[in-house]
Amino acid sequence: MRCVHKEKNLARYELEIATDHLNKRGVAHGGVVASLLDTALGASVVFSLTPEEWTGTLELSVQFREAVRPGVVVAEGRLARRGRSVAFAEGEIRDASGKILASAHGVWTIWPKKPD
């Protein structure tokens, strides 16, 4: 997985789905898809933080729309709203043709400093 784009409130990560990522049916395991989305959405939240703030995923909901097959996929995460103690993000994974394969929305907790 690698970050291919970062800007305020937006992050894109790509991953080449390989045989190691596949389940017995020959499609990407749901955990791989969820991890990629968690990373992209979480990165969009991180851009909203001050240097002393810290964040962690509180909730992530993934909607699996199409099978994620071998090849390069791109996950985009966008900060939807930021409050004092929580942030909301959304995004999706697309294949090389731009087709949405999975989408997600989630909530991140925000601490004023790194938790002990």
C-alpha positions in Angstrom: 0.0 0.0 0.0 1.4 3.4 -0.8 0.1 7.0 -0.6 -0.2 8.5 -4.0 -1.8 11.9 -3.1 -2.2 14.0 0.0 -3.8 17.4 0.4 -5.9 19.1 3.0 -8.8 16.7 4.0 -8.1 14.3 1.1 -5.8 11.2 0.8 -5.4 8.6 -1.9 -3.7 5.2 -1.4 -3.1 2.5 -4.0 -2.6 -1.2 -3.6 -1.8 -3.9 -6.1 -4.1 -6.7 -5.2 -2.0 -9.9 -5.5 -2.6 -13.6 -4.9 -1.6 -13.1 -1.2 -4.6 -10.8 -0.7 -7.1 -13.3 -2.2 -9.6 -15.5 -0.4 -10.6 -19.0 -1.6 -13.0 -17.5 -4.1 -10.2 -15.6 -5.8 -11.2 -12.1 -4.7 -9.6 -9.8 -2.2 -10.3 -10.7 1.4 -12.7 -8.2 3.1 -10.0 -7.4 5.7 -7.7 -6.2 2.9 -10.4 -3.9 1.6 -11.3 -2.6 5.0 -7.7 -1.9 5.9 -7.1 0.0 2.7 -10.2 2.1 3.4 -9.3 2.7 7.0 -5.9 3.9 6.0 -7.2 6.4 3.3 -10.1 7.7 5.4 -7.9 7.9 8.5 -5.2 9.9 6.6 -7.8 12.4 5.6 -8.6 12.9 9.3 -4.9 13.2 10.3 -4.5 16.2 8.0 -7.0 18.1 10.2 -5.0 17.5 13.4 -2.8 20.0 15.2 0.7 18.7 16.0 -0.2 17.7 19.6 -3.5 16.0 18.7 -3.9 12.3 18.2 -6.6 10.2 16.6 -7.8 6.6 16.3 -10.6 4.8 14.4 -13.7 4.6 16.5 -16.0 3.1 13.9 -15.7 2.0 10.3 -18.5 0.8 8.1 -17.6 -0.8 4.7 -20.0 -1.5 1.9 -18.7 -4.1 -0.5 -20.2 -3.4 -3.9 -18.2 -5.5 -6.3 -15.6 -8.2 -6.1 -12.1 -6.7 -5.7 -9.9 -8.7 -8.1 -6.2 -8.7 -8.8 -4.8 -5.5 -10.1 -4.2 -2.0 -8.9 -7.0 -0.3 -6.9 -7.1 3.2 -5.5 -8.8 4.2 -2.2 -9.8 7.8 -1.7 -10.6 9.2 1.8 -12.2 12.6 2.4 -12.8 14.4 5.7 -16.5 15.1 5.8 -16.7 16.9 9.1 -14.4 17.7 12.0 -15.5 18.4 15.6 -13.5 19.0 18.8 -13.5 15.3 19.8 -14.6 13.4 16.7 -14.2 13.5 13.0 -16.2 11.9 10.2 -14.7 10.6 6.9 -16.0 8.9 3.8 -14.5 7.4 0.7 -14.3 4.5 -1.7 -12.1 2.1 -3.6 -12.1 2.2 -7.4 -10.5 -0.1 -10.0 -8.4 1.1 -12.9 -11.6 2.0 -15.0 -12.9 4.1 -12.1 -15.6 1.7 -11.1 -16.5 1.8 -7.3 -15.8 -1.5 -5.7 -16.3 -0.6 -2.1 -17.2 2.4 -0.1 -16.9 3.4 3.6 -17.7 5.9 6.2 -16.3 6.2 9.6 -15.8 8.1 12.8 -12.4 8.9 14.4 -11.9 10.0 18.0 -9.6 12.9 18.6 -7.6 13.4 21.8 -5.9 16.7 22.6 -2.6 14.9 23.2 -1.3 11.4 22.7 -3.0 9.0 25.0 -0.9 7.3 27.7 
